Amino acid sequence: MDLNLDSITVTNNEEAQRFEAHVDGLRALLTYRRFPDRIVFNHIEVPAPLESKGLAAKLARAALDFARADHFRVVPLCPYVAAFIRRHAEYHDLVSAEDLQKLLSHLSGATGR
């Protein structure tokens, strides 16, 4: 299945606390928990037919852009979101200095093997 990511809209389903993208009757999502000053990203889920097509990155980017716009500190419990932040320096400022150090040290440890 070919995806045109530009034609896919990510919505914030605040009641369910998740970002969603719907494609051909399938739903990809990124769950979160919101607190007064931070947002915790818990889990990303992309249906098998939509995997490896950039949809998880689109969800992560939309969620992180939302966090920036609303001035939330990000806590990336989801391994995908943590890895996305490691690879995209433009989102490093959303994570606490302590959490960022953990994320980046994990990266250097992972590449040193």
N, C-alpha and C positions, 0 to 999 in steps of 0.2 A: 504494500500500500504506500503510495507516494503522498507526502504531506506538503502542503504549502503553509508553512508556519505563519506567514503573514496574514493568512485568512482565518487563523484560529484565534478566538478571543478567550482570554483567561478572565474568569470572574471570581470575585471574592464572595463566597457564600458565608456571610458573617454568622448567621444562625447556626450553621453546621460547623463553623470554624475550619473552613478549608477553602483553598483556591482550586478552581475546577476549570477544565477544558473539555469540551464535548466534540468528538469527531466520529462521524458515522455511527451514532448510537452508542459509542463507547465513552467512558468518562475517565480522564486522568485527574489525579488530585494530589494536593499537598496539604496535609492537616497541620493545624497550629493551635496554640493556646495563647490567648492574649491576656496580658497583665497591664496595670496602669502605665508602666514605663518600658515594658519589653514584650517581645513576641517570641514564643518558643516554637520552632518548626520541628515537628515530631516525625512525620512519615510522608514519603512520596510514593505514589503508586501509579504506574502506567500500564495499561492492558498490553498483553503480549503482542498483539498485531501492531501496536503503536511504538514499541520499544526501539531504541537506537535511531530515532528520527529527529531528535532535538526537542521533543515535547517536554521532557523533564527539565531541561535547561530553560525553556520558555516559562514553565511554572515557577521555577526558582527565581528567575529574573523578575517576574511580575510580583512575587511575594516580597523580594528584597527591595524593589522599588516602592512598594506599598509601605514597608517598614521605614524607609528613608523619608517618604513624604509625611508620615505621621510621627516622625521623630522617636521611633522605637529602637531600643537596643535589641539586637538579634542574638538568640541562643539557638545555635544549630544542632539540635539533638539528632536530626536526620543525617545519616552519613552522606547522602548525596548532596544535601545543601551545604554541609561542612566542606566537602570536596570542591563544590562549586565556588564557595567563598575563597578557598585556598587558591584556586586557579584564576580568580578575577579580583585583582587588587582594588578595583573601584568599589568593592563592597567591604573591604577590610575595616573601614571606619565604623561600620554598623555593629561590630562585635567588640566586646570589652577587651581591654588590653591583655588581660589574663587569658581570656578565651582565645584571642588571636594568637598569642604566644603558643598555646597548646596546639592550635590548628597548624601553625607554621612549623613547629617542631615535629609534629606528626608527618608533615610533608617531607622534611629533610631526612627523618628517620626512614620513611618509606622508600625514598629514592636512594638511600645509602646502602641498600641491600644488594 
